[in-house]
Amino acid sequence: MTYMNLYLINAGMTLSVLCFYLGYYFRKSNNSLHRKINLTGVILNLITAIFLLAHKYLFDGIEAAGIFPTVPPIVILVHRFFAAISLVLMLSMAYTGITKKAEIHKKLHFIFLPLYTIVFISGLFIFETRN
């Protein structure tokens, strides 16, 4: 059953990235929908990240969860570094959006969306599941 862990992580992150791009699409035409979709993306991302980090640090590690890296440790470290930056940017985007700090919010998306997409795609390739 451990193969499901990576599937759940990939599914959660996929849904979050889809929410972010769908929300971006509605940013001008329907701001209320934009907010709801993007907050859903933030929540999905946080739930998935907590699930992953719980396996990594609270339980027996990601290998015990059936998740194995396919790349050298330095690549994993770089991935985690940019994932952490993406997390800070995502939370900053959520904060500036909720508090209606539009100018900062609009500028942050130019950094957040490409970076989050790269981290998401790299995560799909640098981990695999084994039984």
C-alpha positions as CSV (number, residue, x, y, z in Angstrom):
1,M,0.0,0.0,0.0
2,T,3.0,2.3,0.3
3,Y,2.9,3.1,-3.5
4,M,-0.2,5.2,-2.7
5,N,1.8,7.7,-0.8
6,L,3.6,9.1,-3.8
7,Y,0.4,9.0,-5.8
8,L,-1.4,11.1,-3.1
9,I,1.5,13.6,-3.0
10,N,1.6,13.9,-6.8
11,A,-2.2,14.2,-6.9
12,G,-2.3,16.9,-4.2
13,M,0.4,18.9,-5.9
14,T,-1.2,18.5,-9.3
15,L,-4.5,19.8,-8.1
16,S,-2.8,22.7,-6.4
17,V,-0.9,23.8,-9.5
18,L,-4.1,23.4,-11.6
19,C,-5.9,25.6,-9.0
20,F,-3.2,28.3,-9.3
21,Y,-3.4,28.4,-13.0
22,L,-7.2,28.3,-13.1
23,G,-7.3,31.0,-10.5
24,Y,-4.8,33.1,-12.5
25,Y,-7.1,32.7,-15.6
26,F,-10.1,34.2,-13.6
27,R,-8.0,37.0,-12.0
28,K,-9.6,39.8,-14.1
29,S,-13.0,38.3,-15.1
30,N,-14.2,37.0,-11.8
31,N,-12.1,38.0,-8.7
32,S,-14.3,36.2,-6.3
33,L,-13.8,32.9,-8.1
34,H,-10.0,33.8,-8.5
35,R,-9.8,34.0,-4.7
36,K,-11.7,30.8,-4.0
37,I,-9.8,28.8,-6.5
38,N,-6.4,30.1,-5.3
39,L,-7.2,29.6,-1.7
40,T,-8.2,26.0,-2.5
41,G,-4.8,25.6,-4.2
42,V,-3.0,26.9,-1.1
43,I,-4.9,24.5,1.1
44,L,-4.3,21.6,-1.1
45,N,-0.6,22.4,-1.2
46,L,-0.3,22.8,2.5
47,I,-2.2,19.5,3.2
48,T,0.0,17.7,0.8
49,A,3.2,19.3,2.1
50,I,2.2,18.3,5.7
51,F,1.5,14.8,4.6
52,L,5.0,14.6,2.9
53,L,6.8,16.2,5.8
54,A,5.0,14.0,8.3
55,H,6.3,10.9,6.5
56,K,9.8,12.4,6.2
57,Y,10.2,13.6,9.8
58,L,7.5,12.1,12.1
59,F,7.3,8.6,10.8
60,D,10.0,6.3,9.5
61,G,11.1,8.5,6.5
62,I,10.0,8.7,2.9
63,E,11.8,5.5,2.0
64,A,9.6,3.6,4.5
65,A,6.6,5.3,2.8
66,G,7.7,3.8,-0.5
67,I,9.2,7.0,-2.0
68,F,12.7,6.9,-3.3
69,P,14.8,9.5,-5.0
70,T,16.0,8.9,-8.5
71,V,18.7,11.6,-8.4
72,P,21.8,12.4,-6.3
73,P,21.2,14.0,-2.9
74,I,22.4,17.5,-4.1
75,V,19.5,17.6,-6.6
76,I,17.1,16.7,-3.8
77,L,18.6,19.5,-1.7
78,V,18.2,22.0,-4.5
79,H,14.6,20.9,-5.1
80,R,13.8,21.4,-1.4
81,F,15.5,24.8,-1.3
82,F,13.3,26.0,-4.2
83,A,10.3,24.3,-2.7
84,A,10.8,26.3,0.5
85,I,11.1,29.5,-1.5
86,S,7.9,28.6,-3.3
87,L,6.2,28.0,0.0
88,V,7.1,31.5,1.3
89,L,6.0,33.0,-2.0
90,M,2.7,31.1,-2.0
91,L,2.0,32.3,1.5
92,S,3.0,35.8,0.6
93,M,0.7,35.7,-2.4
94,A,-2.2,34.4,-0.2
95,Y,-1.5,37.2,2.4
96,T,-1.3,40.0,-0.2
97,G,-4.4,38.7,-2.0
98,I,-6.5,38.5,1.2
99,T,-5.3,41.9,2.5
100,K,-5.9,43.4,-1.0
101,K,-2.3,44.6,-1.5
102,A,-2.8,44.4,-5.2
103,E,0.5,45.9,-6.4
104,I,2.7,43.5,-4.5
105,H,0.3,40.6,-5.2
106,K,0.5,41.2,-8.9
107,K,4.3,41.4,-8.9
108,L,4.8,38.2,-6.9
109,H,2.9,36.1,-9.3
110,F,5.6,36.7,-12.0
111,I,8.0,34.9,-9.7
112,F,5.7,32.4,-7.9
113,L,3.9,30.7,-10.9
114,P,7.1,29.8,-12.9
115,L,9.0,28.8,-9.8
116,Y,6.2,26.7,-8.4
117,T,5.7,25.0,-11.8
118,I,9.4,24.1,-12.0
119,V,9.4,22.7,-8.5
120,F,6.2,20.7,-9.2
121,I,7.6,19.2,-12.4
122,S,10.9,18.4,-11.0
123,G,9.2,16.6,-8.1
124,L,7.5,14.4,-10.5
125,F,10.8,13.3,-12.0
126,I,13.1,13.0,-9.0
127,F,11.0,10.6,-6.9
128,E,9.6,7.2,-7.7
129,T,7.8,4.5,-5.8
130,R,8.9,0.9,-5.2
131,N,7.1,-2.0,-3.5
